[in-house]
Amino acid sequence: MVMERLAVLYFRVSTKRQKISGLGIKTQHNDVDCLLLSYPATVLREFCETESGSKNNRPILRDAIRFCKRVGAVLIIAKIDRLARHALFVADLINQGITIIAADKPNASHLELLEDAIRAEKEGILIRKRIKETLAAAKENGVKLGVAGKELALKNKQAAYEFAEKMAPLIRELLGARIKTVRAIMNELNRRKIPTFRKGRRKWHLTTVYHLLQRLREKIPEIFPRPCIRNSFNNINPKS
């Protein structure tokens, strides 16, 4: 006869959105439920937390570990990265005598758990790096983080038109010097190293010049002195 073990379940998601949707927790529940069909255990308590796996000092996880120690229960998780993304933290739990059972690898040895923890830690580092690079790129492109999409789009549009108005004297000068095609204007702006609307981007492209001229045509049509020039931008090809 196989003796049932006492067990504590621990589930974790990283964001409140995942918690509200229930998708992350539901998937973990399903994995653990499948394990419990064949693993003889009496579940005493269930702990659920919304925190980053890179944080070791999580209050709910701390309570779960304390409870496991008090009653001698095993700690059941869906997979090792739901417990932590820090290999030394997992090693410390094992050294404290906590038995960790991962639903995706229920028969894993301590060494295998640590190997999975190392992989989870590396993955966490890459995730944070990608997020940092994405946010930095967005900030460099003038995106104000945390602002609602529609409000941000409106502010960016207004800023683009204000920039076009500031560029009006220079464009008038270029047109007066018979520099009139999109490509010719692009080349001259780059030759003079005139900064673009997007912060951090100093090189002009055909499309950026095209949009600049379109905004000027809407706001200051008189900048194009002759009708033939003014009307030519109605069907202008940004590749011309």
N, C-alpha and C positions, 0 to 999 in steps of 0.2 A: 504493500500500500504506500502510495506516494504522499508524503506529508505536505500540506499546503503551507506556503510561506506568507508572512504578513507583507503587504505591499503598500507603497505610497506612489501615487501618480503625479508627475510634474509636467505641465505643458507651458510653453512660452511662445509668444509672438513679439515681434520687434516694434510694431506701431499700433496706435489706437485704431487706425483704419482696418488693420487685419483683425483686431479684436471685434470691432463692430460687424464686419462682414461675416465673421465666424468661419471663413474658409480655412485659415491656417490652423485654428484649434480643431475644427472638424476633421481635417486630414490627420492630425496627430491622434485624435480620439480613435479614428478608424484603425490606424496602425496598431495602437495599443490594444484595442478590443480584439483584433485578430490574434495578437500574441496571447491574450488571456484565455482564448479558446483552448489553447494547448499547454499553457503555463499554469501550473497549480498555485494559485495565490488568492489570498483574501485581501481585497482592497479596503484599507481603513480610511484613507483620506485622499482627496484630490486637490492639488494646488495649481493655480493658473496665474500667469504673470505676463504683463506687457512691459518688456524691458529689452535693451540691447544685450546680445549674447557676449559682447566684449566686456560688460560690467560684471565683476565677480561679486561685489557687495550688493546683492539684490535681496530686499527684505523678505519676499515670499519664498524665494529659494532657501534663504537662511532658515525660515520657519520649517520648511519641508525637511531639510537636513537635520535640524534639531529634533523633529518628531521621529524621523527614522532612527536616530541614535537612542531616543528614549524608549521606543517600543521594540527595537531590533528589526525594523522592516527594511526591505529592499527598496531602492528607488527606481521606478520604472519610467522611462522616457521613450519618445517616439524614435529619436536618433540623437547622436551625441551632440550635434550642433544646437539642438534645442536646450541642452543642459548648459553648454558654455562653448565659447570660441577661444578658449585659453587652455592650452595643454597642461600647464603647471597647476592650474586650478583643479582640473580633473584628476591629476596625479595626487594632489593633496587630499582630495576626497577619498580616493582609494586608500591612501596611507592612513586616513582616519578610520578605516574599516567600513566605509559605506559601500554596500554592494550595488553596483549600477547595472541595470538591465536595459539595453536598447532594443526596441521592438524590431528594428531592421536587422539586428545581429544579436539575437538573444543568447547565443552561446559564445560570444566573443570573450577572449581572455583579457586580462588587464593590459597586456601589451597591445592587443588589437584595438582596445578602447583608446589607448593613448595615441596610437597611430592615426585613428580617425579624428581624435581631438587636434592633433597637429595639422591635419589636412583642413579641418574646420577653421583653425586659427589662420592659416595661410589664406583661405578663401575670404575670411573676414577682413584681412588686411587689404586684399585686392578690391573688395567691395567698397571699403572706405576710401581707397585711392581713387576709384572710378567716380565716386560721388563727389569727392573733393575737386577732381579735374573738371567734372561737368559743371559744378557750381562756379568754379573759377572762370570757365569759358563763358558761362551765361553772364557773369558780372562784367567780364571784359567787353562783351557785346552790348553793354548798356542795360541789361535786364536787372530790374530792382526786385530782388528775391522777396517773396512773401506778399507781394501785391496781387490782388485779384486779377484774373486774366483780362477781362474786358476793360477794367480801369487802366491796367498796364498798357494794353494795346492803344487806348486813346491817348495816354500820355506820350507814348513813343511816336505816335502819328503827329501829335502837336509839335513835339521836339524836332521831328524830321522837317516839318514845314518851316519852323523857326530857323533851322540850320540852312535850308534852301534860301531863305530871305537874306541871311548873312552872306551867302555865296553869290548873291545877285550882282554886286558890283564887279566881281571877278569874271563872272560869266559874260556880263555886258562887255567887259574889256576884251575877252577872247573873241566874242562874236564880231566886235569892231575890228579886230586884227584878222578877220576872215578865217578864224579857226571855228568851223561851224558844224562839222560832223561829230557824232558821238565818239568815234575812235580818236579823232584829232584832239577833242577836248580832254578825253581820258589821258592821252599821252602827255599833254601839256600840264595837266594837274599833277601827274606822277613826276614829270620832269622838275616841277617846282616844289615837289614834296609837300603838297597841300594835304593836310589830314582829312580823312573821311568823317562821316557822321558817327560811325561806330568807333568808340574809343579803342585804341590799341591797333586799329587797322589803318595803315597809312597808304596802302596801295588801292588805287581806283580801278574798277572794272567796268566793262561796257554797261552792265545792268545797273550799277550804282550811278553812273553818269546819266543814263537814260531816265531813271526815276527822279533824279535831281532836276533834270530839265522839265519833266512832266509836272513836278510840283511848282516850278517857277512859272510854267505856262498857265497853271491854274491861278496862282496868286498874283503874279506880276506879268501879265501877257505883253505889256508894252516893252518888256526887255528885248523882245524880238521885233525889231523896228519895221521890217517889211512883211507884208502879208504872206509872201511866199515862204519866208523863214518861219513865221509864226505857225502857219498851217502845216508845215512840213512835219511838225512834231505830233500831229494827230495820228499818223500811221507810221511813225518812226520805227525802224527796226533796231533793237538794241545791239545787234551784231554788226551794224553798218559802221 
